[in-house]
Amino acid sequence: MRAADHGVTVGDGVFETMKVTGGRPFALTRHLRRLTRSATGLGLPAPEEDTVREGVEAVLGSGTPIDFGRLRVVVTGGIGPLGSDRGEGRLGYLVLATAVPRPGPATAVCVVPWTRNEGSAVAGLKTTSYAENVVALAYASARGAGEALMTNTRGELCEGTGSNVVLGLAGELVTPPLSSGCLAGITSELLLEWGAEDGLPVRERVLTLDDLHSADEVMITSSTRDVQPVARVDDRALAAPGPLATRASEMFRKRAADDLDP
């Protein structure tokens, strides 16, 4: 990637992060579909899927296989001017992978004082303009939390910096709808689909901070966390994992092991 790439100079790009298990990516096809949705939503051409798949194979096929890790696919606007105008260059592609520690049995989350703008031009797109998330996660980390949660401009519970949030309320698992401005998480999507098939009570609805602070259970979902119970929300301790989180995480683990590209 060259220094004048628009992804470097102004963050004009999109990306996907996938879990790697046993040297193979999980849910690659779904991630590539979302990569295309993000790119076209940003006004970029659709990425060349064959090019991305070849890059993934090349990266994961080199060196010692990664037992558990993170794969990142980045697509940028290519070479452009030193400003917001786009150039006429071809898309830039970057594929990276690294081993990472497996997630712990539970984590802590912190509600940050900044909001997601559900009416933003890039709401729901996974863009490389991630500075807002960096600041929010640093705020949470300084308070002993492993993830930051944000509301939207309407005061609704939205998402984490790199995760979707799920609450256990009255015996159901409930997650914010896409209208909140949250990213359409792949793990969240699979949890909704697999939960419906397996009889797990999981659905979408508008949630508030009152719901978060009164929930019996709290979980976050992401590509490398799968379904991770939350043991603390701000200063409030929770029993983790609770019965719903246990059922959801076990179901997800089994279904994911049965099909690496669901």
N, C-alpha and C positions, 0 to 999 in steps of 0.2 A: 504494500500500500504506500503510495507516494505522499509527500508532505502536503501537496495541493489537493488531495482528495477531499471532496465536499463532506465526506463523513468525518474527517479530521478537523476541518476548519470551522464547520458550523453544525456538526452533528446530523447531517442529512443522510440518514441511513436507518436500516432496520436490522433486527437480529432475532435469533432464537437460541435458547439454551435447553439442552437435552441432557437427561441422565444417561450415563454410560454404565452398563453392567456386563461383566464378562467380555469386554472389548467391543460390545455392540450398543448402538443408540436405541433408546426407548421411544416409541411413538413417532418415528421419523416422519412418516407420511403426514400425520396431523400437524406436526410442527412446520413442515414445508407448506402446507395449505395456509397456515396462519402467517407465515413469512410472506407469502404472496398477497394476502389480504392487507398486511401492514404496508407493504411496498406500494401497492396500488392506491391505498388510502392516503399515502404520503405524496402521491403523484408521480411515483417512479414506475418504470416498466416492470412487468412481472419478471422475477428472477428466473434464470434458466435452470429448471429442476435437475436436468442431467448433469449440469456443471456442479451444482451443489452436492449431489449424490456422489459424484466422482471425487470431489474434495473430501467428503466425509470418509469414504472408503480409503483414500490415500492417507489421511491423517491417522485414522484408527488402525490402519494396517501397518503402520511404521513403528518400530521399536517394540518394547514389551507391552502386551495387551493391558489395558487399564481395567482392573477388577471393578472399581467403582469410581466414577468421575463425572466431569462436566464437559460437554461438547458445546462449543459456541460457533454459530454460523452468522456471519455479518455480511450484509449487502449494502453498499453505499451508492451515492449518486455519481461516483467517479470523479475524475478531475474537473474542477470548477474554479470560478473566480474567487477572490478573497472577499466574499460577501454573500448575501443570501441568494442572489441570482444563480441559477443552475447553468452549467456549461453544456456542451454537446457531447461530452465524453461517454464512454461505455460504463456500465455498472462495474463497481469494484466488488470483489469477492474475497472473503477471508474465513478460514476454518481453523479453529484451535481446539485442543483438548488437553485436559489435565486431570490427574487423580486428585480427589478431594476426600476429606474424612466423611464417613457416613454420618447422617444426622443423629443427634441424640434422641433419647426416648421422649423428651419433652423440651419445650423452650419457653421463654418469657417474651411478652410483647408490650409495647409502649405506644400509647396514642400520642401523636405529635401535633403541634399547634398549627400545622399547615394543611391546606385542603387540595384535593384533586378537583380540577375544573372539568365537570362532566360535559360542558359545552365547548371544550377546546377543539381546535381543528385536528388535534392528534389524539383525542380521547379514545381509548381502547386500542391504540396502535402500539406495537412494541418497537419504539424507536431508540436510536443510540443516544438521544438527548436525555441523559440519565442523571444530570447534576442534581435535580430536585430529590431524586431517590437517595443519592449519596449523602446529601445534607440530612435528610430525614433519618436514614439508618445510623449516621454518626450520632445524632441526637439520642436515638434509642440505645445505642451501644454505650454511650456515656452514662446511661441510667440502668445498665446491667441487663438490657433486653437484647434478644437476638433478632427481632424484627420490629419495624415501625408500622403502625396502622394509621390510616388516614380516613377522614370523612370527605364528602364532596361539598360543593358550595351550598347545597340544600340542608346540610347537617346530617346526611345519611351516611351510615357506615359504608365504606367503599372497598378498600383493599390494603395490602401491605406493599412495601417497596418492590418485592419480588415474589409475592404470594397472594393467593386469595384467602379470604377468611370464612370460616364456617362456624356457626353457633349451634350448640345443643339447647333447644328450647322446647319444653313440654313434650319431651320424648321424640322430637324431630331434629334432623340436621337441616339448618337453614343457611343459605348463602345469598349475598346481595345479587340482584339482577344486573345484566349488562347496562341497563339504563342508568345505573349509579355512576357510570364512567369507568368501571373497573375493566381490566384486561380479561379477555375470554381465555382463562387459564386452561391448559390442556388437561392437567390433573383434575381440576374442578369439573371440566366437561366430562371426563371419564367417570368421576365419582357420581355425577348426576345420572349418567347412562347406566353404569353398572349397578348403582344403588336401586334404580327402578327395576332392573332385571332380577336383582337378588332380594327384593322385598325390603330394602333398607329405606326408612322414611327420610328422604332428602329432597328438598325443593328450594326454589328461589323466591325471595320476597324482599321488599324494602325493609332495611334494618336501621336502627338508630344506636347511638351510644348507650342509651338506657338498656337496649337489648343486650349489648355487649357486656355491660356491667352487671346485668342480672342473669346472664346465661348460666346454665348448669355446667356446660362444657364449652370450651373454645378450642378450635383447631385452625391450623393454617395448611394450605396445600400449595405445592410447587413441584417442579420437575425433579429436583434433587431431594426434597423433603418427603414426597408422596403425601400422606396424611399425617401431620405431626401434631400431637396434643400440646396444649398450652397450659403450663403450670402456674403462670402469673400474668395478670393483666394490670399494668401499672403497679399499684401496691396491693392488689387483691389476689390472694392465693387461691388456686383451684386444685382439686384432686385430679391428677392426670397420670395415666389415661382414665377417662370415665368409660362407662359401658358403651356409649355410642361411638366414641373415638376408637375403642378397642375393636368393635365390630367393623367400623369403616376401614381402619388401617389393615386389618386381617383380610378383609375382602379385597382391598386394593392390591395388597401384596400377592395374593393368590392369583388374581386375574392378570396382573402384570407379568407374573412368571409364566403364565400359560400362553401369552401372546406378546411378543416384543414390539409388534407394530399394529396395535389394535385399531 
